[in-house]
């Protein structure tokens, strides 16, 4: 494993999965310290895997908060990370815009394949991988303004990130259909929260 203490860095684990050989692969964010803000940049999204002989670590991308948390998927030779690592409207608060990164060489190199969300009014955060994910329900998360009390809505996307769904904020019946956002830019929600002193 990486000796983050010797490097004077912290490591926040997002996800542990196993490759086809049942070897562990870990996704997390490393940073220079616990406090938010630019003083602890860069915050690196890193994938560490066990080859059977040694641990190998590579960088996926960067973001601006230690708690930016995403999901990792391994499907044969295609490895995918979905996470809120892109700059969002509330800089240096948890979350951001959601992107989808792909590696075709077992995590050695990564490229941004798609911006799943753009021009959002609030940060998206804590992308979670459903148990046995299947399209279109491949990743699920919430948005919110981490700088103040705000509404929060639930989203999900498919394995390629080209379909973004919003769950109804208010339901007037036992069941409701999710809304396919097209274009995939969430609108600002109408707040039902009372102002606090």
KANOR-V217180 format. One record per residue. N is the residue number from 1. RES is the residue in three letters. SS is DSSP state (a for helix, b for strand, c for the rest). PSI is psi in whole degrees, -180 to 180 (999 if undefined). BURIAL is + if it has 16 or more other ideal C-beta (glycine too) atoms within 10 Angstrom, else -. Layout:
n->N res->RES ss->SS psi->PSI burial->BURIAL
n->N res->RES ss->SS psi->PSI burial->BURIAL
//
This chain:
n->1 res->UNK ss->c psi->165 burial->-
n->2 res->UNK ss->c psi->134 burial->+
n->3 res->UNK ss->c psi->84 burial->-
n->4 res->UNK ss->c psi->-30 burial->-
n->5 res->UNK ss->c psi->-43 burial->-
n->6 res->UNK ss->c psi->-30 burial->-
n->7 res->UNK ss->c psi->-1 burial->-
n->8 res->UNK ss->c psi->47 burial->-
n->9 res->UNK ss->c psi->156 burial->+
n->10 res->UNK ss->b psi->158 burial->+
n->11 res->UNK ss->b psi->123 burial->+
n->12 res->UNK ss->b psi->111 burial->-
n->13 res->UNK ss->b psi->131 burial->-
n->14 res->UNK ss->b psi->-43 burial->+
n->15 res->UNK ss->b psi->143 burial->+
n->16 res->UNK ss->b psi->123 burial->-
n->17 res->UNK ss->b psi->178 burial->-
n->18 res->UNK ss->b psi->143 burial->-
n->19 res->UNK ss->c psi->-175 burial->+
n->20 res->UNK ss->c psi->-19 burial->-
n->21 res->UNK ss->c psi->10 burial->-
n->22 res->UNK ss->c psi->31 burial->-
n->23 res->UNK ss->c psi->141 burial->-
n->24 res->UNK ss->b psi->143 burial->-
n->25 res->UNK ss->b psi->126 burial->+
n->26 res->UNK ss->b psi->132 burial->+
n->27 res->UNK ss->b psi->133 burial->+
n->28 res->UNK ss->b psi->178 burial->+
n->29 res->UNK ss->b psi->128 burial->+
n->30 res->UNK ss->b psi->148 burial->+
n->31 res->UNK ss->b psi->170 burial->+
n->32 res->UNK ss->c psi->-5 burial->+
n->33 res->UNK ss->c psi->174 burial->-
n->34 res->UNK ss->c psi->-25 burial->-
n->35 res->UNK ss->c psi->144 burial->-
n->36 res->UNK ss->c psi->165 burial->+
n->37 res->UNK ss->c psi->168 burial->-
n->38 res->UNK ss->a psi->-16 burial->-
n->39 res->UNK ss->a psi->-20 burial->-
n->40 res->UNK ss->a psi->15 burial->+
n->41 res->UNK ss->c psi->157 burial->-
n->42 res->UNK ss->c psi->147 burial->-
n->43 res->UNK ss->b psi->110 burial->+
n->44 res->UNK ss->b psi->128 burial->+
n->45 res->UNK ss->b psi->120 burial->+
n->46 res->UNK ss->b psi->145 burial->+
n->47 res->UNK ss->b psi->123 burial->+
n->48 res->UNK ss->b psi->130 burial->+
n->49 res->UNK ss->b psi->153 burial->+
n->50 res->UNK ss->b psi->123 burial->+
n->51 res->UNK ss->c psi->-9 burial->-
n->52 res->UNK ss->c psi->-19 burial->-
n->53 res->UNK ss->c psi->-30 burial->-
n->54 res->UNK ss->c psi->165 burial->-
n->55 res->UNK ss->b psi->136 burial->-
n->56 res->UNK ss->b psi->132 burial->-
n->57 res->UNK ss->b psi->138 burial->-
n->58 res->UNK ss->b psi->157 burial->+
n->59 res->UNK ss->b psi->137 burial->-
n->60 res->UNK ss->b psi->-52 burial->+
n->61 res->UNK ss->b psi->-168 burial->+
n->62 res->UNK ss->b psi->156 burial->-
n->63 res->UNK ss->b psi->-170 burial->+
n->64 res->UNK ss->c psi->16 burial->+
n->65 res->UNK ss->c psi->143 burial->+
n->66 res->UNK ss->c psi->-30 burial->+
n->67 res->UNK ss->c psi->12 burial->+
n->68 res->UNK ss->c psi->115 burial->+
n->69 res->UNK ss->c psi->132 burial->+
n->70 res->UNK ss->c psi->-170 burial->+
n->71 res->UNK ss->b psi->147 burial->+
n->72 res->UNK ss->b psi->137 burial->+
n->73 res->UNK ss->b psi->139 burial->+
n->74 res->UNK ss->b psi->120 burial->+
n->75 res->UNK ss->b psi->87 burial->-
n->76 res->UNK ss->c psi->-122 burial->-
n->77 res->UNK ss->c psi->-4 burial->-
n->78 res->UNK ss->b psi->117 burial->-
n->79 res->UNK ss->b psi->135 burial->+
n->80 res->UNK ss->b psi->138 burial->+
n->81 res->UNK ss->b psi->128 burial->+
n->82 res->UNK ss->b psi->123 burial->+
n->83 res->UNK ss->b psi->166 burial->+
n->84 res->UNK ss->b psi->54 burial->+
n->85 res->UNK ss->b psi->-10 burial->+
n->86 res->UNK ss->b psi->150 burial->+
n->87 res->UNK ss->c psi->131 burial->-
n->88 res->UNK ss->c psi->-179 burial->+
n->89 res->UNK ss->c psi->-24 burial->+
n->90 res->UNK ss->c psi->87 burial->+
n->91 res->UNK ss->c psi->142 burial->-
n->92 res->UNK ss->c psi->21 burial->+
n->93 res->UNK ss->c psi->162 burial->+
n->94 res->UNK ss->c psi->134 burial->+
n->95 res->UNK ss->c psi->-174 burial->+
n->96 res->UNK ss->b psi->-153 burial->+
n->97 res->UNK ss->b psi->148 burial->+
n->98 res->UNK ss->b psi->133 burial->+
n->99 res->UNK ss->b psi->167 burial->+
n->100 res->UNK ss->b psi->119 burial->+
n->101 res->UNK ss->b psi->145 burial->+
n->102 res->UNK ss->b psi->141 burial->+
n->103 res->UNK ss->b psi->137 burial->+
n->104 res->UNK ss->c psi->11 burial->-
n->105 res->UNK ss->c psi->44 burial->-
n->106 res->UNK ss->c psi->39 burial->+
n->107 res->UNK ss->c psi->4 burial->+
n->108 res->UNK ss->c psi->-41 burial->-
n->109 res->UNK ss->c psi->144 burial->-
n->110 res->UNK ss->c psi->147 burial->+
n->111 res->UNK ss->b psi->143 burial->-
n->112 res->UNK ss->b psi->117 burial->-
n->113 res->UNK ss->b psi->-31 burial->-
n->114 res->UNK ss->b psi->143 burial->-
n->115 res->UNK ss->b psi->112 burial->-
n->116 res->UNK ss->c psi->-39 burial->+
n->117 res->UNK ss->c psi->152 burial->+
n->118 res->UNK ss->c psi->151 burial->-
n->119 res->UNK ss->c psi->38 burial->-
n->120 res->UNK ss->c psi->148 burial->+
n->121 res->UNK ss->c psi->-21 burial->+
n->122 res->UNK ss->c psi->157 burial->+
n->123 res->UNK ss->b psi->146 burial->+
n->124 res->UNK ss->b psi->146 burial->+
n->125 res->UNK ss->b psi->167 burial->+
n->126 res->UNK ss->b psi->59 burial->+
n->127 res->UNK ss->b psi->131 burial->+
n->128 res->UNK ss->b psi->146 burial->+
n->129 res->UNK ss->c psi->119 burial->+
n->130 res->UNK ss->c psi->158 burial->-
n->131 res->UNK ss->c psi->127 burial->-
n->132 res->UNK ss->c psi->63 burial->-
n->133 res->UNK ss->c psi->142 burial->+
n->134 res->UNK ss->b psi->142 burial->-
n->135 res->UNK ss->c psi->140 burial->-
n->136 res->UNK ss->c psi->2 burial->+
n->137 res->UNK ss->b psi->81 burial->-
n->138 res->UNK ss->c psi->-32 burial->+
n->139 res->UNK ss->b psi->143 burial->+
n->140 res->UNK ss->b psi->146 burial->+
n->141 res->UNK ss->b psi->179 burial->+
n->142 res->UNK ss->b psi->161 burial->+
n->143 res->UNK ss->b psi->176 burial->+
n->144 res->UNK ss->b psi->161 burial->+
n->145 res->UNK ss->c psi->105 burial->+
n->146 res->UNK ss->c psi->-12 burial->+
n->147 res->UNK ss->c psi->-9 burial->-
n->148 res->UNK ss->c psi->170 burial->-
n->149 res->UNK ss->c psi->130 burial->-
n->150 res->UNK ss->c psi->164 burial->+
n->151 res->UNK ss->c psi->164 burial->+
n->152 res->UNK ss->c psi->132 burial->-
n->153 res->UNK ss->c psi->158 burial->+
n->154 res->UNK ss->b psi->139 burial->-
n->155 res->UNK ss->b psi->160 burial->+
n->156 res->UNK ss->b psi->160 burial->+
n->157 res->UNK ss->b psi->169 burial->+
n->158 res->UNK ss->c psi->-176 burial->+
n->159 res->UNK ss->c psi->-20 burial->+
n->160 res->UNK ss->c psi->-4 burial->-
n->161 res->UNK ss->c psi->12 burial->+
n->162 res->UNK ss->c psi->4 burial->-
n->163 res->UNK ss->c psi->119 burial->+
n->164 res->UNK ss->b psi->124 burial->+
n->165 res->UNK ss->b psi->144 burial->+
n->166 res->UNK ss->b psi->129 burial->+
n->167 res->UNK ss->c psi->148 burial->-
n->168 res->UNK ss->c psi->135 burial->-
n->169 res->UNK ss->c psi->-35 burial->-
n->170 res->UNK ss->c psi->134 burial->-
n->171 res->UNK ss->c psi->129 burial->-
n->172 res->UNK ss->c psi->3 burial->-
n->173 res->UNK ss->c psi->175 burial->-
n->174 res->UNK ss->c psi->-30 burial->-
n->175 res->UNK ss->c psi->150 burial->-
n->176 res->UNK ss->c psi->147 burial->-
n->177 res->UNK ss->c psi->140 burial->-
n->178 res->UNK ss->c psi->155 burial->-
n->179 res->UNK ss->b psi->125 burial->-
n->180 res->UNK ss->b psi->118 burial->-
n->181 res->UNK ss->b psi->124 burial->+
n->182 res->UNK ss->c psi->107 burial->-
n->183 res->UNK ss->c psi->160 burial->-
n->184 res->UNK ss->c psi->60 burial->+
n->185 res->UNK ss->c psi->107 burial->-
n->186 res->UNK ss->c psi->137 burial->+
n->187 res->UNK ss->c psi->158 burial->-
n->188 res->UNK ss->c psi->133 burial->-
n->189 res->UNK ss->c psi->156 burial->+
n->190 res->UNK ss->c psi->118 burial->-
n->191 res->UNK ss->c psi->136 burial->-
n->192 res->UNK ss->c psi->11 burial->-
n->193 res->UNK ss->c psi->145 burial->-
n->194 res->UNK ss->c psi->143 burial->-
n->195 res->UNK ss->c psi->142 burial->-
n->196 res->UNK ss->c psi->156 burial->-
n->197 res->UNK ss->c psi->999 burial->-
//
